[in-house]
Amino acid sequence: MISFRTILTSCFLLFSFALQADFEEGEEANRKGDRATAFKEFQAASQAGDTRAYSKLGSMYLYGLGTETNYPMAYVWFALGMQAGDRYAERFRDTAAAAMPLEQIRHAEELLSEYQAKLGLPEPASK
């Protein structure tokens, strides 16, 4: 008889491989220059909880790779990358902020709160 622990471990491993697949497929598409596919795969990875995709999406929004340039969304994804421990994300978040008027930065902060809730992430103590 299969134990509950074995079933739980198997489910965890299957989920982990699926989570990693979206990110890896995004990386492969990006290497091949297929930015639209990379963008879609990084979106799927981020929605599945793969924090490695956060700053990748930020870069794509910042530079208009595979999507339209969108500074507020670049700001959001780099801020999420910062929260996930990406040591370079703060610099790029600030680059996105420098391209926006103050009102747009406020809007980006509102979007950030929405995305943190959507992804089940806590809001940092100080912004």
C-alpha distance (Angstrom), angle and dihedral (degrees) to the residues before:
residue distance angle dihedral
M1 . . .
I2 3.80 . .
S3 3.78 114.3 .
F4 3.77 124.8 -128.4
R5 3.80 88.9 -117.8
T6 3.83 90.8 57.4
I7 3.80 91.8 49.8
L8 3.79 91.9 46.8
T9 3.81 92.0 48.5
S10 3.81 91.3 48.7
C11 3.81 92.0 50.7
F12 3.80 90.9 48.5
L13 3.81 92.0 50.8
L14 3.80 93.0 47.8
F15 3.81 90.8 50.0
S16 3.82 91.2 47.3
F17 3.80 92.3 52.2
A18 3.81 91.7 47.4
L19 3.80 90.9 49.0
Q20 3.78 91.9 50.0
A21 3.82 92.2 46.1
D22 3.82 94.4 65.9
F23 3.79 92.3 50.2
E24 3.81 93.7 45.4
E25 3.81 91.3 47.4
G26 3.80 88.0 51.0
E27 3.79 90.9 51.2
E28 3.80 91.4 48.9
A29 3.81 92.7 48.6
N30 3.80 89.8 47.6
R31 3.83 91.3 51.6
K32 3.81 88.9 51.8
G33 3.80 91.3 50.3
D34 3.82 93.9 -112.1
R35 3.79 94.4 135.4
A36 3.81 96.1 168.3
T37 3.81 91.8 57.5
A38 3.80 91.2 42.6
F39 3.79 89.7 52.9
K40 3.82 92.1 51.1
E41 3.80 92.8 47.1
F42 3.81 92.9 48.2
Q43 3.81 89.0 49.4
A44 3.80 90.2 52.7
A45 3.80 91.4 46.4
S46 3.80 92.4 50.0
Q47 3.80 92.1 48.9
A48 3.81 88.5 50.8
G49 3.80 89.6 54.4
D50 3.80 101.3 -100.3
T51 3.80 101.1 147.4
R52 3.82 91.9 -167.0
A53 3.80 87.5 74.7
Y54 3.82 94.5 59.2
S55 3.79 98.7 81.2
K56 3.81 91.4 35.8
L57 3.80 88.0 60.7
G58 3.79 90.1 44.9
S59 3.80 90.1 56.0
M60 3.77 92.8 47.6
Y61 3.80 91.6 51.7
L62 3.82 92.7 43.2
Y63 3.80 94.8 52.4
G64 3.81 100.1 28.3
L65 3.81 95.0 -115.0
G66 3.80 112.2 161.4
T67 3.80 89.8 -13.9
E68 3.79 139.9 42.2
T69 3.80 117.1 -72.9
N70 3.80 105.8 -94.8
Y71 3.80 116.4 174.0
P72 3.82 96.6 -171.8
M73 3.81 90.9 53.6
A74 3.81 91.0 44.8
Y75 3.81 87.2 52.8
V76 3.82 91.2 50.2
W77 3.79 95.9 49.4
F78 3.80 94.4 44.2
A79 3.82 89.8 48.9
L80 3.81 88.3 52.2
G81 3.81 88.3 47.9
M82 3.80 89.1 53.4
Q83 3.79 89.6 51.4
A84 3.81 89.1 50.7
G85 3.81 91.5 53.2
D86 3.81 103.7 -98.1
R87 3.80 102.5 154.6
Y88 3.82 94.0 -157.0
A89 3.80 97.6 46.7
E90 3.81 96.1 86.7
R91 3.80 92.2 60.2
F92 3.81 91.8 51.2
R93 3.81 92.9 43.5
D94 3.80 87.2 54.7
T95 3.82 90.0 49.2
A96 3.80 89.4 55.1
A97 3.82 90.3 46.6
A98 3.81 91.1 51.8
A99 3.81 89.1 58.6
M100 3.83 92.9 55.2
P101 3.80 135.0 71.9
L102 3.81 116.0 -119.4
E103 3.81 93.8 -99.4
Q104 3.80 90.7 55.7
I105 3.82 90.6 49.7
R106 3.81 88.9 53.6
H107 3.79 88.6 51.4
A108 3.82 89.9 49.4
E109 3.83 89.2 52.8
E110 3.82 89.5 52.9
L111 3.80 90.0 49.5
L112 3.80 89.4 49.0
S113 3.81 90.9 56.1
E114 3.81 89.8 49.4
Y115 3.80 92.4 50.3
Q116 3.80 92.5 46.6
A117 3.81 89.0 54.5
K118 3.81 92.6 43.6
L119 3.81 91.6 51.2
G120 3.80 93.0 42.3
L121 3.80 93.5 -115.5
P122 3.79 124.7 145.4
E123 3.78 117.8 -117.0
P124 3.81 111.3 -112.0
A125 3.82 115.1 -106.1
S126 3.81 92.0 -117.1
K127 3.78 129.4 22.0
